[in-house]
Amino acid sequence: YEPVLSRDGEEIYFTSEATDMGGFGGMDGDTNGVSDVFMVELSIKGFPTTRVSVADDGSELNGASHSPSAARTEALVAFVSEDADGKSDVYVRDVNLETTEQVSLAADGSDSAGDAWAPYLSQTGRYVAFVADDGSLVDGDDDGAPDAFVYDRRDAEIWRASLNGEDGTGGGDVSGVSVSANGRFALFVAGQDTLSTDDTNGDSDPYMYD
């Protein structure tokens, strides 16, 4: 389930609880008993399948993994996985370099205390947008509600996109977010009406961060 096609059409990513997917990525040892994220390479004969929700050293993750988001090329995929603390975090797997990095980190680089979900990987894979309810990711996040964040993988910088453009105050209850290829624009849906003085309908609305 949750099938996602890479933007160049060469890979399909999906979530599965099966333990007998075959192929590569250590799936003969799939013993975690939870869902994992897999990649099918459409450009290679036989369509090999690889488990991509693995740790940086290639070992399997203990928590359930899901919600894949693919870049345009380079076999890059973002996904959500439950951490050892029982919280969900956002990771990016580079299949070619065989590396996995956590992008939902606190401002000091430590593991965040809250949950992060709904990742969106930019076309180049440099930027990752996601939703998180932890106020420690950036300074000044005290609204106590889920916010939209964008992480720059190249510069290791993170910023909150769900901000009022007039006074810089935050607004939460974000349910989804995406980011442009250059990282300049973030589009998200928020349920709070504090992001704009023109928002008086009391419903969720789409916003764009520039």
N, C-alpha and C positions, 0 to 999 in steps of 0.2 A: 504494500500500500504506500501512499504518499509518493507516487512516481514523479520524478523531475527530469526533464531533458536539458542537457547542457546547451548553451546558446549556439554552439557550433554544430550541434546535433550528433556528436561523436560518442557521448556517454549518456547512459540513463542511470539515475540514482533512485533508490527506493528503500523502504523500510520493511523488514521481515523478521518474524520470530522463528523462522525455520532454522534448523541446525545442520541441514544437509544440502546447502546451496552448491557445494562443489567449487571447483576453480581454485583461485589463489587467495592469499591474505590470511592464511592460518585457519580457514574455516573447518578443516578436519578436526580442529580443537575447539569448536564453538560450544563451550560448556557453560556459558554464563546464564543461560535460561531466560534471557530477556531479549527484547527486540534489538536489532542492529541495522546499520545503514550499509547498503551494498552498491557497487558500481558495475554496470555492464558496459563493456567496450564494444560499441557497434562497428568500429572501423577495423577490428581484428577478426580474422576468420575463426569461427567457433564461438564468438561472442563471450570471451572469458569474463567471469564474475569475480569481483574482489570485495572483501569486507573492508570498508573504509573507516568505520567507527572503531578505531583502535587507538591505543596509547602511542606516545611518541616513539617508544621502543618496539612497537608492533604487537604488543601483547593485547589481549582482549580487555575491554572495559567491563566493570562489574555492574554498572547501572544501565538501564534501558536507554537506547539511543534512537533518535527519530528526527523528523522535520528537516530533511536535507534541502540545501539551496546551492545551486551550482553556478560557477563562473562561466565565462564564454569559452575559455580554452584552458589548457595546462592541467586538466584533471584536478581542479581545486573544488572542494565541497565544504560547506559549513553545515553543522548539525548540532543538535541538542543531546546532552547525555547527563544522567544523574550522577552526581559526584559522590564521594565517600561520605560526605556530610548529609546526604539525602536531598540535597538541593540540585536544581538543574542549571547547567552551565552551557555556554556556547563555545564550540571548538571549530577549528578549520584544519582540514586534512589536506596536505599536498601529496598526492599519490606518487608523483614522479620523484620528489625529494624524500619521500617516506618520513614526513614529519607531521606532528599534530601539535597545535598550539591552542591554549585556552585564551579567548579574547574577552570574556566577561570577568574581568579582574577589578579589584578595588583600586583606588587611586594610588595606593602605595605599592601596588604590584602583588598583593596577597590575594588569596582566594576570597571571592565575594561571599557575604553571609546570606544573601537572598537568592531568588530564582531568576534565571534569564531564559528567554524563549523567543520563538518566531524570528530566526535569523534570516537575513537577506544578504547574499554575497554580490558585490558589484561585478560588472562584466570582467574586469581585469583581475578581480580577486584581492585588490588592495584594501578595499573598504568593506566592513561588515556592519550592517545595521541589525539591531535586535531590541527587544523589549526586556526590561529588568525592573524589579521592585526593590532593589537594594540601594539605599542612599549613599553608600560608600564609594560608588564608582567615580563620582566627581564631587568636588567641593560645592557646598550650598544646596545639595539636593535634599530638601527637608519636607517635601510635599506628602511623603508617606504613601505614594501611589505609583503604579507602574509608569515608567517613562521610556521614551525612545532615545536610543544611544547609537552613535556611529563610532566605530573603532578603525583607526588607520594602522594597518598591519606593517607598513613600511617604516613609519615614524614612531610606532608604539604609542599613539596618542588616542584619547577617547574624549568625546564631547556629548553633551545632552542636546538633542534636537528639539525636544518638546518644551520650548521656552516661549514666553510671551515676547513678541517682537518689539513691543513698545517699551517695556520696562525691565525685560530680562528675567522676570519671575517665572517659576516653573508651573506646569500643569500636567496632571497625570491621567490615569485611567486610559493609557494607550493600549490599543489592541493589535496593532500591526504597523510595520515600518518597512520602507525600502529606501535605497540610496542610489543616486546617479553614478555613472561610470567614473566621473572625476571627483566624487565625494562632496561636491558643493551643495547639492540639493538632497533633502530627505523628505519623503512623503510619508505621513502617518495619520492614523485615526485616533482621536482622543475624545473621551467622554466628558471631561471637565470644560466649563465655559470660561475659564480664567485665562485662556491663551489669547483671546481677542475681545475687545470691548464690544465688537459687533455681534458676538455669539450670544444670542439670547433665546435660542430655541429649546434649550434643555436637552438636546439629543447629541449623540456622537457625530462628529464632523471630521472631514479630511483637512489636514493642514500641510503646508509645505515650509520647510526650514531652508533658509538661504544663508 
